[in-house]
Amino acid sequence: MNKVIAVTANDDFSLDLKFNDGSLKRFDVRPYLDYDAFRELKDPEYFKKVRLAFGTVQWPHEQDISPETLYLESVTVPCSTTDDQRDAA
């Protein structure tokens, strides 16, 4: 199973992700923002509080997206656009 090992929130409500298989991908969260569970993510400051948790991403009030969804629905990005990702501590 692919696990997220680094994440960066972008201003356009996308996430740059690094997976344990070495792939670098970008996930667009915008389609999810109108669902009740994710409405809080519309606040740009809150959106940027994303962190790693249990091999996926999570926000402070426990909104999360499965690592499978992140992997399958994201697009591959060049390495240079994800160089500033925060790694797990």
Buried (B, 14 or more C-beta within 10 A) or exposed (E): EBBBBBBBBBEEBBBBBBBEEEEBBBBBBEEBEEEEEBEBBEEEEBBEEBEBBEBBBBBEEEBBBEBEEBBEEBEEBEEEEBEEBBEEE
